[in-house]
Amino acid sequence: MSLILKAVTEHAFSHADTVAIQGSDSHLTYAQLIEFMDHAAQLLQFQKATRVAILMDNTPAVLLVDLACIQCATSVIPVPLFFSPSQVQHALQSSSADFFISNLGDAAENTLQLSGVDYEVLPGWELAGESLQVYRLRPSLCQDLPLGVQKITYTSGSTGDAKGVCLSQDLMDDVALSLLKATHACQDDRHLCLLPYATLLENIAGMYVPLLAGATVCLPGLENIGMQGSSGLDIDRFTGALLKSKATSCVMIPQMLQALLAGIKLGIPKPADLRYIAVGGAPVSEHLLAQAAQLNLPVYEGYGLSEAASVVALNTLEYNKRGSVGRVLPHVQICFADDGEILLKGAFFSGYLGDPTNEDAVWATGDIGHLDDDGFLYIKGRKKHIFITSFGRNVSPEWVERELNIEAAIAQSCVFGEARSFNVAVVCVRQGFDAENLKAAFESANQRLPDYAQVHHWLVVDQPFSIANGQWTGTGRPRRTFIERHYHQGLLDIYKKEYGGKYEFL
């Protein structure tokens, strides 16, 4: 039996009346959680579902369905809410999903219609007071899965279709157990889920870990925590949700942390109950972490990736070093290639969907990093993103962007400079700031950077980077290939102007 299900069952006997899941206006105790989980499992078994795609908001039902799939050993395919119809089609067809569950009402069938997959409408389910839409899919192919695959999570890469990462329940259990011990999660905790269920980091750290601890998972729905569309955030509602939920822990992406800090500086009360804020999904500026420390916010940066079932390293209360991503968790080991690339040993995914089962003893992450003498891991950037200037200096664009993005005038940035004598940033200016503010922002950021990494030329976007236009990932990272392609001529014009029209490099 999965460690998660074993823990839930034990909690249902030892403290049955403790709230396991808190919704927007209702809750489930651990005893009720077992009851509804068993009911969902019976429904899945009756339908003979083998691979279940889930497109759901963050409500109690999404966790019940996920746990029911574990109980039935039914593979789960979380479908990100921001996926385009073509991406939904790719996820459903490549995984050979035969079942589709949603709590989005008419939007669920609309998504299936736009994706072009073949489906049959089944009677809906009533689960813990929620109405779920249920569909049987008719996959066009039967994709073999590596043995023991419980979850297929889709990455949002920089090019091409998203890859399906195949994960076993044992691996996810191991990661959750490591996080339980590292964060000292306990029965008194209340974890507020800020990231969508389909975000693996939230699924494991925000849902499985509290259940292991016998704590409460708060799932009020994304709208109620201030999420607007695929990437917007209402700061007042966001901070209000942290206060109302009395959350003791949460997982944020850097943009959320920046919003929280901005809100507090504007006079919004600081959430007093928070004891652990994990920040990940994208690089975090050390300057941003310093601001959080000045406000006595318990912010801890970590590092992970889907292929490692989310978290690999994490800063904790006992072991915390600003600028690092923490110490490596005990369920995994790392080593380094000659060029500094981080290699995982012992605990990683079963393979990509459609590829042969991964039987290698070591897996290359694509991230460049190093360990210091105290065992803290530092990430320099993605191996494929690091560019070399015409002066032979290696620059990680993520590092430069971290410094740019904490400036008040800059909402988003993406830096280029391969084989050039200077770097250029494509930037989105935050509302309410003008050209002079933007110039001052670059001057401020450049003071924190060495000369070869500084940015003195920039191109202002015609529209913000977003998931909808293909220039932004769900965890807040720029999709560089698409941005460079869209702004190719503007970047070329900057270099031609500075080079006196003599060179065309892009």
Secondary structure, DSSP 4 states (H G I P E B T S, - for coil): --HHHHHHHHHHHHSTTSEEEE-SS-EEEHHHHHHHHHHHHHHHHHHT-SEEEEE--SSHHHHHHHHHHHHHT-EEEEPPTT--HHHHHHHHHHHT--EEEESSTHHHHHHHHHHT--EEEEEEEEETTEEEEEEEE--SS-----TTEEEEEE---SSSSPPEEEEEHHHHHHHHHHHHHHHT--TT-EEE--S-TTSHHIIIIIIIHHHHHT-EEE---TGGGTEETTTEE-HHHHHHHHHHHT-SEEEE-HHHHHHHHHHHHTTPPP-SS--EEEE-SS---HHHHHHHHHTT--EEEEEEEGGGTEEEEE--SSS--TTS--EEPTT-EEEE-TT-EEEEES---SEETTSPP---SEEEEEEEEEE-TTSBEEEEEETTT-EE-TTS-EE-HHHHHHHHHTSTTEEEEEEE-TT-SSEEEEEEEPTT--HHHHHHHHHHHHTTS-GGG-EEEEEE-SS---TTTTSB-TTS-B-HHHHHHHTHHHHHHHHHHHTTT-----
